Amino acid sequence: MLLIDRYLLRQLLGPTVLATAALTAVALLSTSLSQLDIIVSQRQSALVFLEVTLLAMPQLINMVMPIALLVAALVALNRLHVEQEIVVCFAGGMSRWRVIAPALRLAGVVTLIALFMNLWVQPAASRQMRETLFQVRTDLASTLVREGEFTEPAPGLTVYAQSVDNGGLIHNLFIHQTKDDGGATTYTADEGRVVKRGDKPVLLMRKGSNQEFSRTGVLNFLSFDEYVFDLSRFLESEEMVHYKPSDRYLHELFFPDLQQIWEKQNRDKMLAEGHARLTTPLYNLTFMSFALLAIIGGGFSRLGYGRRIASIGALAVTVRILGFVIQAGSESEPWLNILQYVVPLGAMALALRGIFKQRVSRFIDVRKRPARIARVQPA
């Protein structure tokens, strides 16, 4: 790679990394706000919240990477063109292909990274996030008590607590449990705490009483200093983790197990998701071609390229929305999957055609014309 190629690549690489980091941070912030329910209502720790947020990053990065590449390329190329550095490249004898090659090379590397994340990283992260959210949703121990509310975390079990402090200590606890034979048991305690004894979650109650009313009408009363209420029997659930199409690997999307009823009914959706995994990275090359078309595809302008950049930005948004629409349509009409490839590749071909259609100017624009040299008449 020549020195000028490395220079152009460095000018594009820095803004691309910064734009990707900035847009990912914004998208991550919006996602984390929607996941605050994990801490607020499900009473989970900050580590669980952080884990779920970080597991959403691969999908967010794949979504914002083409946009970040477009923004970074427009900024870098606009500066290079306004400062006439690209004009100098043309004036030095470089072909149009040589000038745009570093940008396309960078877009190609980003495309391969996005493809790797789409095929392996994103499914693995999505599966782990799905399992974590399933554990949070089915974690009876964390949702057992809500301050000032009567809750029914399991059939036949009613729980009330006056307050819960930051350390997890429950104050003025009330539990009412009905039995299958018609009897009932009521527990009251001054304080309690959900802990684990071995591998089983238990509710450790202190300074309370136990009233048991049998089916025959006998009432038994017992006061205690400490009582262990087993929660493991309420945690038994037949519910299983269900992986959505976004959580599955490519071979699972293209070759589903038709013996499974859900996979048989959603075969078209899985096929559309599989093709989207392969075509989404192509938008990195398409958007880089759009950026090159906006700056290099027209003549030099000392006033900037605001209109051209705005038009290309609108075109890029339109193309990406069209891609989402076709992907959604492919879930019911499988023949539309071919258009998932046609849209990014066709848009990239048209952009490159517009770049090479423009004539190359090999003259450097200067603000002042050089003074004419007076001809010296021979004596």
KETIBA-141184 format. One line per field, with one value per residue (C-alpha): residue number from 0; x, y, z; residue in three letters. Coordinates in Angstrom, 3 decimals, decimal comma, padded with zeros to 6 digits, m for minus. Layout:
N
num	[NUM:...]
c1	[X:...]
c2	[Y:...]
c3	[Z:...]
residuo	[Ala:...]
This chain:
379
num	[0:1:2:3:4:5:6:7:8:9:10:11:12:13:14:15:16:17:18:19:20:21:22:23:24:25:26:27:28:29:30:31:32:33:34:35:36:37:38:39:40:41:42:43:44:45:46:47:48:49:50:51:52:53:54:55:56:57:58:59:60:61:62:63:64:65:66:67:68:69:70:71:72:73:74:75:76:77:78:79:80:81:82:83:84:85:86:87:88:89:90:91:92:93:94:95:96:97:98:99:100:101:102:103:104:105:106:107:108:109:110:111:112:113:114:115:116:117:118:119:120:121:122:123:124:125:126:127:128:129:130:131:132:133:134:135:136:137:138:139:140:141:142:143:144:145:146:147:148:149:150:151:152:153:154:155:156:157:158:159:160:161:162:163:164:165:166:167:168:169:170:171:172:173:174:175:176:177:178:179:180:181:182:183:184:185:186:187:188:189:190:191:192:193:194:195:196:197:198:199:200:201:202:203:204:205:206:207:208:209:210:211:212:213:214:215:216:217:218:219:220:221:222:223:224:225:226:227:228:229:230:231:232:233:234:235:236:237:238:239:240:241:242:243:244:245:246:247:248:249:250:251:252:253:254:255:256:257:258:259:260:261:262:263:264:265:266:267:268:269:270:271:272:273:274:275:276:277:278:279:280:281:282:283:284:285:286:287:288:289:290:291:292:293:294:295:296:297:298:299:300:301:302:303:304:305:306:307:308:309:310:311:312:313:314:315:316:317:318:319:320:321:322:323:324:325:326:327:328:329:330:331:332:333:334:335:336:337:338:339:340:341:342:343:344:345:346:347:348:349:350:351:352:353:354:355:356:357:358:359:360:361:362:363:364:365:366:367:368:369:370:371:372:373:374:375:376:377:378]
c1	[000,000:001,434:001,912:m001,014:m003,269:m002,343:m002,938:m006,435:m007,231:m006,145:m008,293:m011,333:m010,578:m010,561:m013,982:m015,460:m014,406:m015,625:m018,962:m019,551:m018,761:m020,995:m024,007:m023,621:m023,547:m026,766:m028,495:m027,168:m028,530:m032,022:m031,877:m030,658:m033,521:m036,007:m034,257:m034,521:m037,598:m035,202:m033,927:m037,052:m039,780:m037,844:m035,512:m032,379:m028,841:m026,958:m024,753:m027,763:m028,794:m025,252:m025,119:m028,384:m027,286:m023,910:m025,458:m027,581:m024,493:m023,710:m027,145:m026,957:m023,501:m024,695:m027,581:m025,588:m022,394:m023,595:m024,906:m021,677:m019,652:m021,748:m021,445:m017,721:m017,004:m018,990:m017,129:m013,674:m014,146:m015,755:m012,765:m010,291:m012,126:m012,639:m008,948:m008,212:m006,234:m008,290:m007,850:m004,103:m004,359:m006,080:m003,568:m000,746:m002,000:m004,003:m007,011:m010,470:m010,335:m007,033:m008,555:m011,662:m009,882:m008,908:m012,513:m013,882:m011,174:m012,228:m015,885:m014,955:m013,242:m016,254:m018,517:m016,540:m016,651:m020,410:m020,860:m018,867:m020,963:m024,204:m023,357:m021,785:m021,539:m025,106:m026,865:m024,666:m025,275:m029,010:m029,335:m027,532:m029,695:m032,866:m031,807:m030,945:m034,310:m036,065:m034,322:m035,276:m038,909:m039,174:m037,149:m039,777:m037,311:m036,632:m040,301:m041,717:m042,226:m043,352:m043,520:m047,059:m048,688:m050,409:m048,772:m049,490:m046,127:m047,515:m050,949:m052,238:m049,582:m050,257:m047,445:m047,439:m044,627:m044,722:m041,243:m037,967:m034,716:m031,707:m030,051:m032,988:m034,363:m038,168:m040,169:m043,608:m044,081:m047,375:m047,769:m050,969:m050,789:m053,768:m053,439:m054,928:m057,013:m058,787:m056,637:m054,616:m051,529:m050,727:m047,273:m046,455:m042,977:m041,317:m038,616:m037,442:m034,886:m034,658:m031,517:m030,219:m029,742:m027,673:m029,058:m032,613:m034,038:m035,732:m037,422:m035,824:m038,355:m037,609:m039,785:m043,129:m045,968:m047,598:m051,377:m052,449:m056,121:m056,809:m059,701:m061,297:m061,527:m058,571:m056,433:m052,782:m050,764:m046,996:m044,663:m041,040:m037,810:m036,673:m038,526:m037,402:m040,060:m039,082:m039,604:m038,261:m041,643:m043,033:m040,210:m041,153:m042,253:m042,826:m042,039:m038,948:m036,718:m037,949:m035,451:m036,765:m035,414:m032,981:m031,479:m030,750:m027,645:m027,617:m027,874:m030,870:m032,587:m032,003:m032,511:m035,173:m036,364:m039,736:m040,651:m041,112:m044,527:m043,311:m040,448:m042,733:m045,256:m042,574:m040,340:m040,772:m039,881:m036,726:m035,773:m036,229:m034,079:m031,361:m031,157:m031,180:m028,122:m026,238:m027,471:m027,331:m023,487:m023,708:m025,174:m021,720:m020,370:m023,505:m023,376:m019,656:m020,421:m023,087:m020,560:m018,060:m020,795:m021,741:m018,209:m016,278:m019,212:m019,562:m017,385:m015,308:m017,153:m015,442:m018,815:m019,177:m021,439:m024,390:m027,110:m025,366:m024,778:m028,406:m029,639:m027,369:m028,407:m032,079:m031,301:m029,463:m032,381:m034,805:m032,714:m032,385:m036,104:m036,817:m034,575:m036,546:m039,835:m038,637:m037,385:m040,796:m042,530:m040,267:m041,688:m044,940:m043,686:m040,411:m039,774:m039,065:m035,853:m034,003:m034,791:m032,902:m029,763:m030,908:m031,509:m028,010:m026,079:m028,152:m027,840:m024,068:m023,746:m025,666:m023,533:m020,269:m021,585:m022,264:m018,739:m016,973:m019,332:m017,997:m014,967:m011,809:m010,439:m006,650:m006,258:m005,905:m008,375:m006,756:m008,384:m006,371:m005,280:m001,521:m000,261:000,462:004,086:004,944:006,623:010,074:010,626:014,010:016,295]
c2	[000,000:003,376:006,276:008,238:005,178:004,810:008,523:008,392:005,246:006,906:009,930:007,657:005,189:007,670:009,245:005,789:004,479:007,634:007,676:003,975:004,439:007,521:005,992:002,720:004,627:006,454:003,218:001,472:004,259:003,911:000,127:000,361:002,692:000,105:m002,557:m000,604:m002,690:m005,514:m003,595:m001,642:m004,282:m007,563:m006,553:m007,732:m006,582:m004,027:m006,825:m008,488:m005,151:m004,609:m008,134:m007,716:m004,323:m005,575:m008,649:m006,328:m004,581:m006,891:m006,343:m002,588:m002,326:m004,121:m001,683:001,535:000,513:001,396:004,757:005,458:004,554:006,923:009,823:009,323:009,012:012,156:014,159:012,901:013,061:016,491:017,860:016,243:017,588:021,119:021,328:020,124:017,096:014,802:017,256:017,015:013,217:013,547:016,171:013,826:011,251:008,973:007,338:007,626:003,983:004,534:007,454:005,589:002,252:003,007:003,924:000,779:m001,295:000,049:m000,643:m004,183:m004,844:m003,435:m005,669:m008,778:m007,775:m007,230:m010,596:m012,369:m010,715:m011,546:m015,224:m016,045:m013,230:m011,902:m015,321:m016,321:m013,019:m013,075:m016,607:m015,711:m012,607:m014,655:m017,150:m014,386:m012,660:m016,028:m016,579:m013,088:m013,584:m016,957:m015,978:m016,226:m015,359:m011,903:m011,082:m012,606:m009,345:m005,882:m003,105:m002,350:m004,760:m008,128:m010,360:m013,890:m015,178:m018,727:m020,384:m020,613:m018,259:m014,653:m012,443:m008,956:m006,853:m003,371:m002,408:m003,768:m001,966:m001,632:m004,675:m006,927:m007,134:m007,504:m005,835:m006,857:m009,891:m011,690:m015,003:m016,933:m020,374:m022,538:m026,295:m028,777:m030,427:m027,160:m026,158:m022,942:m021,696:m018,106:m016,807:m013,431:m012,192:m008,971:m009,444:m011,859:m012,347:m014,476:m016,600:m019,894:m023,041:m025,324:m024,871:m024,106:m020,626:m020,191:m017,363:m016,961:m015,376:m014,125:m013,226:m014,362:m016,827:m019,610:m020,281:m023,476:m024,167:m027,784:m029,107:m030,599:m027,139:m027,460:m024,334:m024,766:m021,776:m021,630:m018,752:m018,873:m016,935:m018,240:m020,182:m021,384:m021,277:m023,406:m021,663:m024,381:m026,075:m022,832:m022,520:m025,605:m024,544:m026,362:m023,221:m023,476:m020,960:m020,264:m018,945:m016,439:m016,274:m013,519:m015,924:m018,742:m019,541:m019,472:m023,243:m023,320:m020,626:m022,216:m025,831:m025,786:m028,908:m029,450:m031,980:m029,028:m027,408:m023,835:m024,122:m025,615:m022,798:m020,070:m021,477:m018,419:m016,027:m017,983:m018,016:m014,227:m013,763:m015,987:m013,957:m010,726:m011,972:m012,247:m009,023:m006,577:m006,294:m005,292:m001,934:m000,941:m001,097:000,575:003,509:004,030:004,173:006,771:008,884:008,675:009,622:012,682:014,069:012,691:012,085:015,780:018,700:020,673:023,370:025,838:026,520:022,946:020,051:020,607:019,928:016,900:015,442:016,035:014,311:011,319:011,105:011,016:008,384:006,215:006,385:005,469:002,484:001,181:001,535:m000,257:m003,070:m003,382:m003,373:m006,135:m008,191:m007,899:m008,835:m011,857:m013,351:m014,041:m014,117:m016,090:m015,032:m011,503:m012,752:m012,211:m008,497:m008,419:m008,857:m006,700:m003,548:m003,074:m004,447:m002,485:000,752:000,248:m000,415:002,770:004,804:003,498:004,169:007,766:008,096:006,886:008,772:012,105:013,480:013,845:017,352:017,383:021,094:022,599:025,346:028,429:031,508:033,946:033,620:033,824:037,126:037,113:037,116:040,018:039,000:040,444:041,842:041,059:044,025]
c3	[000,000:m001,020:001,340:m000,107:000,288:003,939:004,481:002,987:004,985:008,253:007,512:007,161:009,961:012,849:012,163:011,514:014,926:016,689:014,857:015,565:019,261:019,545:017,789:019,675:022,974:022,071:021,045:024,156:026,352:024,888:025,314:028,906:029,809:028,584:030,679:033,944:034,713:035,571:038,588:039,528:039,330:039,259:042,097:040,297:040,927:038,885:037,531:035,886:034,384:033,068:031,636:029,712:028,406:027,181:025,547:023,409:022,017:019,037:017,513:018,150:016,581:013,454:013,153:013,594:011,766:008,207:009,433:011,297:008,212:006,070:008,514:009,066:005,349:004,533:007,184:006,225:002,446:002,617:004,519:002,133:m000,897:000,442:001,339:m002,226:m001,087:m003,318:m006,193:m005,603:m005,864:m009,229:m010,355:m009,386:m011,872:m009,571:m011,181:m009,707:m008,666:m006,824:m004,915:m003,739:m003,138:000,536:001,369:m000,259:001,396:004,803:003,996:002,965:006,305:008,177:006,073:007,044:010,725:010,510:008,782:011,492:014,190:012,366:011,957:015,323:017,880:017,733:018,016:020,942:022,741:021,993:023,342:026,542:026,966:026,365:029,032:031,491:030,978:031,397:034,720:035,845:034,854:036,612:039,692:042,424:045,162:043,678:043,009:046,174:048,035:046,930:049,455:050,629:048,150:048,395:045,798:044,595:043,340:043,104:043,178:046,738:048,139:049,218:050,520:052,031:053,497:054,928:053,692:052,324:053,043:050,739:052,284:051,380:054,941:054,921:057,728:059,065:056,858:056,272:054,372:053,747:052,179:051,217:050,993:048,549:051,292:052,130:055,077:055,387:057,140:058,056:058,965:060,494:061,333:062,377:059,746:057,094:054,358:051,201:051,426:050,064:052,089:049,933:046,416:047,540:048,134:051,508:053,374:056,782:059,201:062,707:065,709:064,435:064,731:062,758:062,711:060,979:060,345:059,395:057,329:060,469:062,049:064,429:064,918:065,854:067,037:067,257:068,015:066,887:067,075:063,674:061,013:057,567:054,843:051,843:048,472:046,186:045,701:044,273:041,761:039,772:036,309:033,037:031,049:028,820:027,082:023,557:021,018:018,504:014,914:015,977:018,543:016,101:014,064:010,284:009,796:012,134:010,083:006,683:007,816:010,567:012,325:010,647:013,319:015,676:015,276:015,881:013,418:010,796:011,212:011,139:008,419:006,160:009,001:009,781:006,093:005,872:008,982:007,508:004,301:006,327:008,248:004,953:003,315:006,242:006,140:002,449:003,465:004,757:001,200:m000,155:002,255:001,647:m002,081:m001,353:000,581:m002,278:m004,740:m002,665:m002,522:m005,489:m007,791:m008,616:m009,463:m006,995:m005,036:m002,732:m001,045:000,195:m000,605:001,736:m000,811:m002,223:001,254:002,260:m000,892:m000,366:003,292:002,313:m000,332:002,201:004,654:001,862:000,766:004,330:005,040:001,769:002,972:006,223:004,301:001,973:004,916:006,594:003,345:002,922:006,116:004,251:000,622:000,379:m003,244:m001,969:m000,344:m003,617:m003,292:m000,003:m002,118:m005,040:m002,969:m001,417:m004,397:m006,929:m004,963:m004,655:m008,406:m009,253:m006,831:m008,317:m011,806:m010,800:m009,401:m012,540:m014,839:m013,583:m015,399:m013,390:m012,998:m012,784:m012,087:m008,641:m007,854:m006,328:m004,844:m006,914:m010,489:m010,999:m012,419:m016,102:m017,035:m019,340:m022,485:m022,916:m026,351:m027,803:m028,150]
residuo	[Met:Leu:Leu:Ile:Asp:Arg:Tyr:Leu:Leu:Arg:Gln:Leu:Leu:Gly:Pro:Thr:Val:Leu:Ala:Thr:Ala:Ala:Leu:Thr:Ala:Val:Ala:Leu:Leu:Ser:Thr:Ser:Leu:Ser:Gln:Leu:Asp:Ile:Ile:Val:Ser:Gln:Arg:Gln:Ser:Ala:Leu:Val:Phe:Leu:Glu:Val:Thr:Leu:Leu:Ala:Met:Pro:Gln:Leu:Ile:Asn:Met:Val:Met:Pro:Ile:Ala:Leu:Leu:Val:Ala:Ala:Leu:Val:Ala:Leu:Asn:Arg:Leu:His:Val:Glu:Gln:Glu:Ile:Val:Val:Cys:Phe:Ala:Gly:Gly:Met:Ser:Arg:Trp:Arg:Val:Ile:Ala:Pro:Ala:Leu:Arg:Leu:Ala:Gly:Val:Val:Thr:Leu:Ile:Ala:Leu:Phe:Met:Asn:Leu:Trp:Val:Gln:Pro:Ala:Ala:Ser:Arg:Gln:Met:Arg:Glu:Thr:Leu:Phe:Gln:Val:Arg:Thr:Asp:Leu:Ala:Ser:Thr:Leu:Val:Arg:Glu:Gly:Glu:Phe:Thr:Glu:Pro:Ala:Pro:Gly:Leu:Thr:Val:Tyr:Ala:Gln:Ser:Val:Asp:Asn:Gly:Gly:Leu:Ile:His:Asn:Leu:Phe:Ile:His:Gln:Thr:Lys:Asp:Asp:Gly:Gly:Ala:Thr:Thr:Tyr:Thr:Ala:Asp:Glu:Gly:Arg:Val:Val:Lys:Arg:Gly:Asp:Lys:Pro:Val:Leu:Leu:Met:Arg:Lys:Gly:Ser:Asn:Gln:Glu:Phe:Ser:Arg:Thr:Gly:Val:Leu:Asn:Phe:Leu:Ser:Phe:Asp:Glu:Tyr:Val:Phe:Asp:Leu:Ser:Arg:Phe:Leu:Glu:Ser:Glu:Glu:Met:Val:His:Tyr:Lys:Pro:Ser:Asp:Arg:Tyr:Leu:His:Glu:Leu:Phe:Phe:Pro:Asp:Leu:Gln:Gln:Ile:Trp:Glu:Lys:Gln:Asn:Arg:Asp:Lys:Met:Leu:Ala:Glu:Gly:His:Ala:Arg:Leu:Thr:Thr:Pro:Leu:Tyr:Asn:Leu:Thr:Phe:Met:Ser:Phe:Ala:Leu:Leu:Ala:Ile:Ile:Gly:Gly:Gly:Phe:Ser:Arg:Leu:Gly:Tyr:Gly:Arg:Arg:Ile:Ala:Ser:Ile:Gly:Ala:Leu:Ala:Val:Thr:Val:Arg:Ile:Leu:Gly:Phe:Val:Ile:Gln:Ala:Gly:Ser:Glu:Ser:Glu:Pro:Trp:Leu:Asn:Ile:Leu:Gln:Tyr:Val:Val:Pro:Leu:Gly:Ala:Met:Ala:Leu:Ala:Leu:Arg:Gly:Ile:Phe:Lys:Gln:Arg:Val:Ser:Arg:Phe:Ile:Asp:Val:Arg:Lys:Arg:Pro:Ala:Arg:Ile:Ala:Arg:Val:Gln:Pro:Ala]
